[in-house]
Amino acid sequence: MKTLRIPLLLAVLALLLNSCGYNTMVEQQETVDQKWANVQTQYQRRADLIDNLVATVKGAAENEKSILTDVIEARSKATSMNINADELTPENIKKFQDAQSQLSGAFSKLMVSVERYPEIKSNQNFRDLQVQIEGTENRIAVARTDFNTAVKEYNAYIRKIPQNIIAGFAGFEKKGYFEADSGSEKAPKVEF
């Protein structure tokens, strides 16, 4: 009789753990981690393309060395910031997002300076890179949206009863969201 109790107890325990939502929490946490990796992949793609664009512009825009230096430094900072999926706190995501915003700002200055150099704009390599960067910016937006959706589903699930009890015991913590950059609620001023 005692030999039957242990396997029976293990079976009951496995059934309880399965029905308590632990496995769903693991699946949703893995989805968040995968979506985070997708976000990082798109930002890396942008950084790689910007490197090629800077090289293309460098030859024609010797006067704009400070802008090129700013872009290179911002790219370096943005690519050196890696956040492990286990550390997706709102603070860490904010730091990552700030580094990416700095790169976006420096890149915007570069694109404005390019307007002064028609020979760069007419260069086919430059135009191809510009199209790829525009596409990458769209991919980044999609990846960030997918990440936020996965975080919402995960956070909501681990906060519901009775999952919140299991989540607390098992160490499942709330993940942070990507948020809009400060000042992005204002439309950019366009002047001709």
Contacts in CASP RR format, 6 or more apart in sequence:
PFRMAT RR
TARGET T0000
AUTHOR 0000-0000-0000
METHOD contacts of the structure
MODEL  1
MKTLRIPLLLAVLALLLNSCGYNTMVEQQETVDQKWANVQTQYQRRADLI
DNLVATVKGAAENEKSILTDVIEARSKATSMNINADELTPENIKKFQDAQ
SQLSGAFSKLMVSVERYPEIKSNQNFRDLQVQIEGTENRIAVARTDFNTA
VKEYNAYIRKIPQNIIAGFAGFEKKGYFEADSGSEKAPKVEF
17 23 0 8 1.000
20 162 0 8 1.000
20 163 0 8 1.000
20 166 0 8 1.000
21 163 0 8 1.000
21 166 0 8 1.000
22 166 0 8 1.000
22 170 0 8 1.000
24 157 0 8 1.000
24 163 0 8 1.000
25 154 0 8 1.000
25 157 0 8 1.000
25 158 0 8 1.000
25 163 0 8 1.000
25 166 0 8 1.000
25 167 0 8 1.000
25 170 0 8 1.000
25 172 0 8 1.000
28 150 0 8 1.000
28 153 0 8 1.000
28 154 0 8 1.000
28 157 0 8 1.000
28 158 0 8 1.000
29 154 0 8 1.000
29 172 0 8 1.000
31 150 0 8 1.000
31 153 0 8 1.000
31 154 0 8 1.000
32 85 0 8 1.000
32 88 0 8 1.000
32 147 0 8 1.000
32 150 0 8 1.000
32 151 0 8 1.000
32 154 0 8 1.000
32 175 0 8 1.000
33 85 0 8 1.000
34 150 0 8 1.000
35 143 0 8 1.000
35 146 0 8 1.000
35 147 0 8 1.000
35 149 0 8 1.000
35 150 0 8 1.000
35 151 0 8 1.000
36 83 0 8 1.000
36 85 0 8 1.000
36 88 0 8 1.000
36 147 0 8 1.000
37 85 0 8 1.000
38 143 0 8 1.000
38 146 0 8 1.000
38 147 0 8 1.000
39 140 0 8 1.000
39 143 0 8 1.000
39 144 0 8 1.000
39 147 0 8 1.000
39 178 0 8 1.000
40 82 0 8 1.000
41 143 0 8 1.000
42 136 0 8 1.000
42 139 0 8 1.000
42 140 0 8 1.000
42 143 0 8 1.000
43 78 0 8 1.000
43 79 0 8 1.000
43 100 0 8 1.000
43 140 0 8 1.000
44 79 0 8 1.000
45 136 0 8 1.000
45 139 0 8 1.000
46 103 0 8 1.000
46 133 0 8 1.000
46 136 0 8 1.000
46 137 0 8 1.000
46 140 0 8 1.000
47 75 0 8 1.000
47 78 0 8 1.000
47 79 0 8 1.000
47 103 0 8 1.000
49 129 0 8 1.000
49 132 0 8 1.000
49 133 0 8 1.000
49 136 0 8 1.000
50 71 0 8 1.000
50 75 0 8 1.000
50 103 0 8 1.000
50 107 0 8 1.000
50 133 0 8 1.000
51 75 0 8 1.000
52 129 0 8 1.000
53 110 0 8 1.000
53 126 0 8 1.000
53 129 0 8 1.000
53 130 0 8 1.000
53 133 0 8 1.000
54 68 0 8 1.000
54 71 0 8 1.000
54 72 0 8 1.000
54 75 0 8 1.000
54 110 0 8 1.000
56 120 0 8 1.000
56 123 0 8 1.000
56 125 0 8 1.000
56 126 0 8 1.000
56 129 0 8 1.000
57 64 0 8 1.000
57 68 0 8 1.000
57 110 0 8 1.000
57 113 0 8 1.000
57 114 0 8 1.000
57 117 0 8 1.000
57 120 0 8 1.000
57 126 0 8 1.000
58 68 0 8 1.000
60 117 0 8 1.000
60 119 0 8 1.000
60 120 0 8 1.000
60 123 0 8 1.000
61 67 0 8 1.000
61 68 0 8 1.000
61 113 0 8 1.000
61 114 0 8 1.000
61 116 0 8 1.000
61 117 0 8 1.000
61 120 0 8 1.000
64 110 0 8 1.000
64 113 0 8 1.000
67 106 0 8 1.000
67 109 0 8 1.000
67 110 0 8 1.000
67 113 0 8 1.000
68 110 0 8 1.000
70 106 0 8 1.000
70 109 0 8 1.000
71 103 0 8 1.000
71 106 0 8 1.000
71 107 0 8 1.000
71 109 0 8 1.000
71 110 0 8 1.000
73 106 0 8 1.000
74 99 0 8 1.000
74 102 0 8 1.000
74 103 0 8 1.000
74 105 0 8 1.000
74 106 0 8 1.000
74 107 0 8 1.000
75 103 0 8 1.000
75 106 0 8 1.000
77 99 0 8 1.000
77 102 0 8 1.000
77 103 0 8 1.000
78 99 0 8 1.000
78 100 0 8 1.000
78 102 0 8 1.000
78 103 0 8 1.000
81 95 0 8 1.000
81 96 0 8 1.000
81 99 0 8 1.000
83 92 0 8 1.000
83 93 0 8 1.000
83 95 0 8 1.000
83 96 0 8 1.000
88 151 0 8 1.000
88 175 0 8 1.000
88 176 0 8 1.000
89 175 0 8 1.000
89 176 0 8 1.000
90 176 0 8 1.000
90 177 0 8 1.000
93 176 0 8 1.000
93 177 0 8 1.000
93 178 0 8 1.000
93 179 0 8 1.000
94 179 0 8 1.000
97 178 0 8 1.000
97 179 0 8 1.000
97 181 0 8 1.000
101 181 0 8 1.000
114 120 0 8 1.000
114 121 0 8 1.000
114 126 0 8 1.000
115 121 0 8 1.000
120 126 0 8 1.000
121 127 0 8 1.000
144 178 0 8 1.000
147 178 0 8 1.000
148 177 0 8 1.000
148 178 0 8 1.000
151 175 0 8 1.000
151 176 0 8 1.000
151 177 0 8 1.000
152 177 0 8 1.000
154 175 0 8 1.000
155 174 0 8 1.000
155 175 0 8 1.000
155 176 0 8 1.000
157 163 0 8 1.000
158 164 0 8 1.000
158 167 0 8 1.000
158 172 0 8 1.000
158 173 0 8 1.000
158 174 0 8 1.000
159 167 0 8 1.000
159 174 0 8 1.000
166 172 0 8 1.000
167 173 0 8 1.000
END
